[in-house]
Amino acid sequence: MIPTFGASFRRGLRAFAAFLVLFVFLCPVLWMLITAIKPPGEWLNSPPIFWPSNIDLGNFTEALGRWGGFKGLVDSLAVASGATLLSLVVGVFAAYSLGRFRTGGETLSFSILSVLFMPPVAVAVPMYLFWRAFGLLDSFTALILQYTVFNVPFICWVLKSFFEDIDPTMEESALVNGATRWRAFVDIAVPLARPAIVAVALLSFIFSWNEFFFAVILTRARVTTLPVILPTLMEGHDIRWGSIAAIATIAALPVIALTFALQRYLVRGLSFGAIR
Amino acid sequence: MAEVRLRGIRKSYGPVQVFDNFALDIRDGELLCLLGPSGSGKSTLIRLIAGLEPLEAGSIFIGPRDVTALEPRHRHIGMTFQGYALYPHLSVRRNLSYPLQVRKIADAEIARRVTSTAAQLGIGHLLDRRIRQISGGEQQRVAIGRAIIQEPELYLLDEPISNLDASLRESVRGELRRLQQTLGATMVMVTHDQMDALAVADRIAVLQQGKLQQIGTPRDLYRRPANLFVARFIGRLRMNFLSGRVAEGEGGAPMLHGDGFSLALPVEIARRLDSARGEIVVGFRPEAVEILPTQVAGAISVVAAGELFHGEQTIELFDRGEEQVQAMLAVPLGLKRGSSAWLRPAPDALHFFDRETGERLADKDATREETR
């Protein structure tokens, strides 16, 4: 079929609109990347310099070394991975229990979700006092547990509905076929929920990776995640925009890489439910 | 090999009691159909036998073993589910081998059994496909394959035919029957379709609201329904029902009088009625009726209301006041709508029921051995 003028015009219009939207959203990212490789004099030049005169990787060495970016990267990875793993273990079991066995009826699952409705500011001071009482301020343990508290309700809520959507007779047939409850869960329920599990794992990782508020309150010098390092570069009158951009780039890379790596699960997982 | 005995079964869902003191015997090597409308408890019953639902009271025996307290995996049954319950993330091969892998059977033995089971069901060419990539009929074979590969003593099939296209059903009935006979296994099949049950079963147990209405061979149920419920439920065409009262006819012979008809009542039934009194429902199947142009003794006055042509047979529709009656004939009569006619049911094809209790009124060759 030969496309009519109207159809191809509409398609062109749509492509243009998509380009416009992408441009608006990706421009800051592009600017961040460019700034990260600019030498110091070109950061805030007027008129703006769109491509650096020579590519300067000094921002990265400065950010990683002098500003503690390397330690920040390691600490962020440790906190985000630790929190994601722990949240997944707790969340997957809890969600299966809520979804399959209606543990606690509607009340319990909703109470768990309600944790997310609480503004973080409301609990900041109590949580600070809480961790101080245990002597856990400025520790990986505190940060990982704190993030787990926020991740688990979200994971529960998403996976609960996902597990509910899996036809229970599939697990029942496994039981009749010789499996224990545990085997039926591992062999049938978990693989079927895999897209959703991957999606919530990624979102948990991103949340823990980005989190700033509690990281600032609960840590000092022993644990410094990347988001906490950024504002320290803006103190004083010599703001190191190149290093800031470099750290921001370093912070963005793992998340972007993970998203691309897990892309094929995300589409199905984020549609929250509806397998078959 | 295994017979199954259910004793004193009690089961409720919340406030709804499904079974109370329910008993059933399934014979070794038979194909028993559990037949009933939705909500009759038939699926619950096989789930109880499988151990998928907890029992409140009673016991279940498979062969000599008391399995009441055993987990499903220790009951040694092969089961298929209504939606087949195949594992969509695994290949056909892995679906078939799953029960053997879980039970840690040697790889060589698994491979051998997968090959022979697949060959037996004609699904050898599908082994490396995903479940989503095969048709409904093929999925049904895989589900059956996954049950028989375990070589169990007892098969439980939950609505195995219902999800199939009408064109497939007839051939699948035949295959199921043949398979069960080759395996020589005890099979319990749940169905809501009485045609499936009549076609394949050795015996049928009719359930309604957790009560066993009748158990017997398909012939028994068709020819001698134990009550009004079974009479209504069994048969491709609904049985015709008329109600009437007992009276004495000429020469003292007992008669059943109703609106527009009077039928001779068999003496055996009339004798039992002294105690029963009240109204009687007489039933006769559309396939056991003659249509006459004039009134004769034992005929029922009706008005022609139309015709349904079904090829090898025709269904004639009649009105009797508010009620409708139908008859099945080999040749269409071409009766004019609104014209009068008389139906004469074959005297030995009349079924009499107590209107109040719905129970069949015993006739002379009554054998209560099959019905309970």
Boltz contact constraints between the chains, C-beta under 6 A:
constraints:
  - contact:
      token1: [A, 169]
      token2: [B, 81]
      max_distance: 6.0
  - contact:
      token1: [A, 169]
      token2: [B, 85]
      max_distance: 6.0
  - contact:
      token1: [A, 170]
      token2: [B, 85]
      max_distance: 6.0
  - contact:
      token1: [A, 172]
      token2: [B, 52]
      max_distance: 6.0
  - contact:
      token1: [A, 173]
      token2: [B, 81]
      max_distance: 6.0
  - contact:
      token1: [A, 173]
      token2: [B, 85]
      max_distance: 6.0
  - contact:
      token1: [A, 175]
      token2: [B, 72]
      max_distance: 6.0
  - contact:
      token1: [A, 176]
      token2: [B, 50]
      max_distance: 6.0
  - contact:
      token1: [A, 176]
      token2: [B, 72]
      max_distance: 6.0
  - contact:
      token1: [A, 176]
      token2: [B, 79]
      max_distance: 6.0
  - contact:
      token1: [A, 177]
      token2: [B, 98]
      max_distance: 6.0
  - contact:
      token1: [A, 177]
      token2: [B, 99]
      max_distance: 6.0
  - contact:
      token1: [A, 178]
      token2: [B, 73]
      max_distance: 6.0
  - contact:
      token1: [A, 178]
      token2: [B, 99]
      max_distance: 6.0
  - contact:
      token1: [A, 178]
      token2: [B, 102]
      max_distance: 6.0
  - contact:
      token1: [A, 178]
      token2: [B, 103]
      max_distance: 6.0
  - contact:
      token1: [A, 179]
      token2: [B, 102]
      max_distance: 6.0
  - contact:
      token1: [A, 191]
      token2: [B, 89]
      max_distance: 6.0
